[in-house]
């Protein structure tokens, strides 16, 4: 049985700050207008400097990304390595969701 091919085309780190749930919203970082990109980057930088939880989540997200890079550099993964790769991807996505929740909460507080 041939092991499944790993898809490296949809890597998402550093984490994209774009919420994909908004109707009519840009679906990728490249589709955002430059001003909105800058605002997103400024917000992330602000939260990295002022929000301990956001900083902790981003740091752990980066650590998982590095671990995934190491696994993806291996030409043929063992079954255990494939399980670890899947586990890391899920944990990384969970962290991204938590970071996005903090970004959304911060945005809603700024509007109110």
C-alpha angles and dihedrals in degrees: 000000000000115000115241116265115251115236110220095170095088099055111150112192138146078047117260111239093208118117106219094196097077114101110243093009122141110269099209138034091247092057094059119100112253093247092054091047090053091048090050092049091047091051092049091048090049092050092046088055099041110024116070093192093052090047092050092049093048092048092051090045090055091048091053090048090054091049090050091050090054092051093045090054089064110092096213121023124209118233090259091051090051090052090049091049091053092046092050093048091052093047091047091051091049089054091048090052091050091049091049090051090055091048091050092047091050092048092051091050090052092053095047 
